């Protein structure tokens, strides 16, 4: 990260997207060879928060990077065009201008705004000229139980309305039944329907039963052409956890080593505090390296995380914690 004139750390410029993952033929031998040592995974993640500390100006810089890697999200039944427009305003200026000025940091924005298909056109218009992409949840989100042809039409409709990213959900029964060919074919169809839009594949890991299933599903989705793999819809009982995330990022690393393409990672659901966001940034740095600390390869699925990060930044600037209403998210 670059040092501004006042000596405090500012986030470096970021690229909008990494090179697309074209996928590869399904390798069932590779998939069936997957093994996961649960106890080792849990030991690694239990010690992760204490292995690296980020303090003072470096913590502020990491938190600013967390904001840049955030998919600011609203996926509620009571969403309206007005609430989506307000969310887009926050996406354009996620941190109060006085705090950015005190930090010596130029304006920043979030990685994307994530909405239901109904509000894609509204968000695209509200974000016009900002460079912020709109991501649409699709394929019968969150359950993923719509008929396959309807899922493909939903993707196409969101792309036609201007979505640059599509967050699809897999059919969990394919993974639970070990039908990896069916999962591969499904995700391959989704990738084709996305066209030029980047595809983030939601595994709904809390419903896959085992860490081995999570690892296998991660590999199959990457083979099918997923540009990102994502932990959760945010609607499951169990959402993003560090053990599940470690399994997924190691699958990403293995895919990169064998196939040569970088696939992004998106933890979603349950990440609500600035401290938690640092744990995931540390995980990415230690397991995948600095390339995965940018929004083209890493995103947080977040709706309430931004408010706590902004409070932490104000504490860094003023030495005091403010009330949450001083940092409205939407």
FIGU-648265 format. One line per field, with one value per residue (C-alpha): residue number from 1; residue in three letters; x, y, z. Coordinates in pm, whole numbers, always signed. Layout:
BEGIN
seq <- (NUM; ...)
type <- (ALA; ...)
east <- (X; ...)
north <- (Y; ...)
up <- (Z; ...)
// end
This chain:
BEGIN
seq <- (1; 2; 3; 4; 5; 6; 7; 8; 9; 10; 11; 12; 13; 14; 15; 16; 17; 18; 19; 20; 21; 22; 23; 24; 25; 26; 27; 28; 29; 30; 31; 32; 33; 34; 35; 36; 37; 38; 39; 40; 41; 42; 43; 44; 45; 46; 47; 48; 49; 50; 51; 52; 53; 54; 55; 56; 57; 58; 59; 60; 61; 62; 63; 64; 65; 66; 67; 68; 69; 70; 71; 72; 73; 74; 75; 76; 77; 78; 79; 80; 81; 82; 83; 84; 85; 86; 87; 88; 89; 90; 91; 92; 93; 94; 95; 96; 97; 98; 99; 100; 101; 102; 103; 104; 105; 106; 107; 108; 109; 110; 111; 112; 113; 114; 115; 116; 117; 118; 119; 120; 121; 122; 123; 124; 125; 126; 127; 128; 129; 130; 131; 132; 133; 134; 135; 136; 137; 138; 139; 140; 141; 142; 143; 144; 145; 146; 147; 148; 149; 150; 151; 152; 153; 154; 155; 156; 157; 158; 159; 160; 161; 162; 163; 164; 165; 166; 167; 168; 169; 170; 171; 172; 173; 174; 175; 176; 177; 178; 179; 180; 181; 182; 183; 184; 185; 186; 187; 188; 189; 190; 191; 192; 193; 194; 195; 196; 197; 198; 199; 200; 201; 202; 203; 204; 205; 206; 207; 208; 209; 210; 211; 212; 213; 214; 215; 216; 217; 218; 219; 220; 221; 222; 223; 224; 225; 226; 227; 228; 229; 230; 231; 232; 233; 234; 235; 236; 237; 238; 239; 240; 241; 242; 243; 244; 245; 246; 247; 248; 249; 250; 251; 252; 253; 254; 255; 256; 257; 258; 259; 260; 261; 262; 263; 264; 265; 266; 267; 268; 269; 270; 271; 272; 273; 274; 275; 276; 277; 278; 279; 280; 281; 282; 283; 284; 285; 286; 287; 288; 289; 290; 291; 292; 293; 294; 295; 296; 297; 298; 299; 300; 301; 302; 303; 304; 305; 306; 307; 308; 309; 310; 311; 312; 313; 314; 315; 316; 317; 318; 319; 320; 321; 322; 323; 324; 325; 326; 327; 328; 329; 330)
type <- (UNK; UNK; UNK; UNK; UNK; UNK; UNK; UNK; UNK; UNK; UNK; UNK; UNK; UNK; UNK; UNK; UNK; UNK; UNK; UNK; UNK; UNK; UNK; UNK; UNK; UNK; UNK; UNK; UNK; UNK; UNK; UNK; UNK; UNK; UNK; UNK; UNK; UNK; UNK; UNK; UNK; UNK; UNK; UNK; UNK; UNK; UNK; UNK; UNK; UNK; UNK; UNK; UNK; UNK; UNK; UNK; UNK; UNK; UNK; UNK; UNK; UNK; UNK; UNK; UNK; UNK; UNK; UNK; UNK; UNK; UNK; UNK; UNK; UNK; UNK; UNK; UNK; UNK; UNK; UNK; UNK; UNK; UNK; UNK; UNK; UNK; UNK; UNK; UNK; UNK; UNK; UNK; UNK; UNK; UNK; UNK; UNK; UNK; UNK; UNK; UNK; UNK; UNK; UNK; UNK; UNK; UNK; UNK; UNK; UNK; UNK; UNK; UNK; UNK; UNK; UNK; UNK; UNK; UNK; UNK; UNK; UNK; UNK; UNK; UNK; UNK; UNK; UNK; UNK; UNK; UNK; UNK; UNK; UNK; UNK; UNK; UNK; UNK; UNK; UNK; UNK; UNK; UNK; UNK; UNK; UNK; UNK; UNK; UNK; UNK; UNK; UNK; UNK; UNK; UNK; UNK; UNK; UNK; UNK; UNK; UNK; UNK; UNK; UNK; UNK; UNK; UNK; UNK; UNK; UNK; UNK; UNK; UNK; UNK; UNK; UNK; UNK; UNK; UNK; UNK; UNK; UNK; UNK; UNK; UNK; UNK; UNK; UNK; UNK; UNK; UNK; UNK; UNK; UNK; UNK; UNK; UNK; UNK; UNK; UNK; UNK; UNK; UNK; UNK; UNK; UNK; UNK; UNK; UNK; UNK; UNK; UNK; UNK; UNK; UNK; UNK; UNK; UNK; UNK; UNK; UNK; UNK; UNK; UNK; UNK; UNK; UNK; UNK; UNK; UNK; UNK; UNK; UNK; UNK; UNK; UNK; UNK; UNK; UNK; UNK; UNK; UNK; UNK; UNK; UNK; UNK; UNK; UNK; UNK; UNK; UNK; UNK; UNK; UNK; UNK; UNK; UNK; UNK; UNK; UNK; UNK; UNK; UNK; UNK; UNK; UNK; UNK; UNK; UNK; UNK; UNK; UNK; UNK; UNK; UNK; UNK; UNK; UNK; UNK; UNK; UNK; UNK; UNK; UNK; UNK; UNK; UNK; UNK; UNK; UNK; UNK; UNK; UNK; UNK; UNK; UNK; UNK; UNK; UNK; UNK; UNK; UNK; UNK; UNK; UNK; UNK; UNK; UNK; UNK; UNK; UNK; UNK; UNK; UNK; UNK; UNK; UNK; UNK; UNK; UNK; UNK; UNK; UNK; UNK; UNK; UNK; UNK; UNK; UNK; UNK)
east <- (+0; +123; +224; +58; +238; +121; +278; -46; -126; -364; -501; -332; -531; -725; -818; -1188; -1162; -907; -871; -1170; -1141; -1229; -1268; -1149; -1295; -1436; -1166; -1352; -1029; -905; -1238; -1256; -895; -986; -920; -977; -825; -1088; -882; -587; -816; -973; -634; -505; -803; -819; -466; -505; -632; -333; -66; -60; -160; -243; -232; -264; -215; -173; -504; -668; -518; -638; -987; -995; -900; -1182; -1425; -1288; -1346; -1705; -2015; -2256; -2576; -2949; -3153; -3464; -3826; -3900; -3641; -3768; -3611; -3553; -3359; -3149; -3071; -2964; -2743; -2582; -2514; -2334; -2144; -2015; -1900; -1871; -1669; -1747; -1548; -1406; -1259; -1099; -952; -807; -661; -506; -684; -855; -1212; -1274; -1575; -1694; -1630; -1990; -2355; -2550; -2930; -3213; -3285; -3583; -3351; -3062; -3172; -3229; -2880; -2714; -2869; -2780; -2416; -2372; -2027; -1895; -1715; -1896; -2041; -2383; -2405; -2735; -2823; -2978; -3086; -3363; -3159; -3137; -3275; -3176; -3479; -3629; -3646; -3318; -3458; -3597; -3258; -3092; -3355; -3309; -2934; -2990; -3244; -3006; -2722; -2957; -3046; -2678; -2549; -2172; -2160; -2399; -2409; -2557; -2651; -2581; -2835; -2721; -2861; -2595; -2319; -2505; -2564; -2208; -2338; -2043; -2119; -2463; -2312; -2048; -2307; -2533; -2260; -2126; -2472; -2482; -2141; -2256; -2570; -2358; -2178; -1932; -2064; -1841; -1995; -1973; -2082; -2251; -2196; -2423; -2157; -2371; -2595; -2327; -2274; -1895; -1578; -1487; -1807; -1716; -1372; -1512; -1788; -1531; -1315; -1607; -1741; -1398; -1361; -1698; -1572; -1662; -1479; -1542; -1651; -1865; -1943; -2307; -2624; -2634; -2971; -2847; -2824; -2444; -2276; -1912; -1669; -1291; -1263; -1491; -1308; -969; -1090; -1217; -909; -683; -897; -842; -468; -465; -670; -429; -128; -276; -476; -303; -600; -678; -1026; -1171; -1319; -1618; -1714; -2072; -2303; -2214; -1914; -2031; -1731; -1413; -1210; -1369; -1289; -921; -924; -1037; -788; -510; -632; -616; -269; -123; -288; -301; -82; -123; -292; -601; -620; -787; -1151; -1088; -1016; -1168; -1503; -1695; -2068; -2178; -2477; -2383; -2002; -1944; -2090; -1848; -1548; -1638; -1664; -1317; -1175; -1327; -1170; -832; -875; -1029; -947; -1316; -1590; -1901; -2262; -2359; -2619; -2333; -2242; -2566; -2518; -2842)
north <- (+0; +346; +614; +957; +1278; +1284; +943; +756; +455; +494; +214; +157; +187; -125; -293; -354; -723; -1000; -1208; -1438; -1800; -2004; -2324; -2665; -3013; -3183; -3400; -3645; -3812; -3482; -3422; -3766; -3741; -3443; -3495; -3246; -3275; -3105; -3091; -2933; -2680; -2586; -2553; -2328; -2096; -2088; -1946; -1716; -1402; -1405; -1477; -1129; -799; -485; -165; +212; +353; +8; -101; +206; +119; -242; -126; +110; -184; -388; -116; -130; -507; -482; -581; -342; -544; -512; -829; -765; -822; -456; -314; -22; +194; +458; +230; +102; +459; +548; +240; +344; +689; +523; +302; +614; +770; +493; +700; +1052; +1313; +1469; +1135; +1075; +1424; +1362; +1033; +1202; +961; +1048; +935; +561; +348; -6; -301; -341; -300; -626; -633; -850; -850; -618; -335; -385; -105; +128; +61; +92; +436; +549; +440; +575; +728; +597; +289; +75; -244; -379; -742; -927; -1236; -1488; -1848; -1862; -1702; -1807; -2163; -2224; -2445; -2272; -2473; -2459; -2272; -2001; -1965; -1906; -1650; -1466; -1439; -1311; -1054; -914; -890; -712; -461; -379; -613; -658; -940; -1228; -1412; -1754; -2029; -2393; -2674; -2815; -3162; -3215; -3177; -3370; -3659; -3650; -3583; -3370; -3399; -3246; -2963; -2899; -2893; -2658; -2407; -2429; -2331; -2040; -1923; -1923; -1726; -1466; -1369; -1091; -1053; -1205; -1501; -1548; -1899; -1934; -2276; -2229; -2408; -2433; -2674; -2897; -3120; -3165; -2969; -3232; -3153; -2784; -2853; -3074; -2828; -2546; -2734; -2837; -2481; -2346; -2614; -2499; -2142; -1961; -1628; -1625; -1885; -1753; -1912; -1834; -1656; -1497; -1664; -1999; -2086; -2113; -1865; -1761; -1916; -1919; -2304; -2313; -2015; -2182; -2493; -2280; -2059; -2366; -2507; -2177; -2208; -2567; -2467; -2182; -2413; -2674; -2467; -2130; -1897; -1685; -1733; -1486; -1553; -1396; -1471; -1362; -1367; -1308; -1077; -771; -614; -445; -694; -986; -827; -811; -1186; -1259; -1016; -1187; -1526; -1411; -1260; -1566; -1832; -1666; -1354; -985; -1035; -1154; -836; -643; -630; -806; -1123; -1068; -937; -925; -983; -719; -517; -404; -432; -86; +98; -62; -3; +365; +388; +234; +485; +772; +628; +626; +992; +1131; +877; +839; +597; +759; +650; +428; +679; +910; +656; +567; +286; +324)
up <- (+0; -86; +161; +115; +198; +559; +619; +663; +452; +159; -54; -386; -710; -796; -1122; -1190; -1280; -1317; -1632; -1681; -1573; -1885; -1688; -1798; -1862; -1555; -1393; -1169; -1063; -921; -749; -588; -467; -247; +123; +406; +754; +965; +1285; +1104; +935; +1268; +1441; +1163; +1171; +1552; +1564; +1265; +1446; +1682; +1423; +1273; +1432; +1237; +1439; +1406; +1054; +903; +1052; +900; +562; +582; +677; +380; +160; +317; +206; -149; -147; -26; -219; -50; -42; +9; -35; +172; +90; +165; -77; -283; -556; -288; -55; -347; -457; -103; -90; -419; -273; +18; -228; -406; -77; +182; +430; +548; +359; +678; +784; +445; +453; +800; +678; +376; +145; -185; -243; -248; -333; -267; -497; -616; -521; -498; -547; -670; -1044; -994; -890; -1133; -1367; -1071; -935; -1276; -1323; -970; -1016; -1369; -1413; -1079; -1211; -951; -1104; -1019; -909; -931; -728; -961; -1037; -780; -499; -219; -245; -608; -669; -973; -1297; -1487; -1792; -1562; -1397; -1734; -1833; -1503; -1565; -1919; -1798; -1535; -1787; -2030; -1757; -1704; -1433; -1471; -1216; -1150; -816; -894; -646; -712; -674; -342; -415; -683; -422; -152; -395; -527; -880; -985; -1356; -1300; -1095; -1362; -1640; -1444; -1365; -1721; -1847; -1602; -1719; -2081; -1993; -1810; -2130; -2045; -1689; -1422; -1242; -866; -767; -427; -269; +36; +238; +551; +361; +202; +506; +511; +443; +184; -5; +15; -134; -410; -501; -510; -759; -980; -998; -1092; -1360; -1494; -1528; -1205; -1176; -800; -550; -265; +70; +132; +37; +382; +436; +569; +939; +905; +673; +624; +873; +873; +845; +540; +391; +441; +256; -32; -67; -68; -348; -532; -478; -609; -913; -987; -955; -1192; -1442; -1422; -1364; -1059; -917; -671; -329; -154; +207; +278; +576; +940; +887; +1077; +1253; +1142; +1347; +1161; +825; +924; +998; +641; +488; +685; +566; +204; +243; +413; +195; -150; -136; -208; -546; -355; -147; -430; -536; -866; -664; -320; -199; +125; +99; +347; +456; +808; +805; +661; +959; +1207; +980; +952; +1333; +1366; +1118; +1317; +1632; +1457; +1357; +1679; +1951; +2030; +1926; +1787; +1787; +1495; +1369; +1269; +1000; +820; +570; +381)
// end
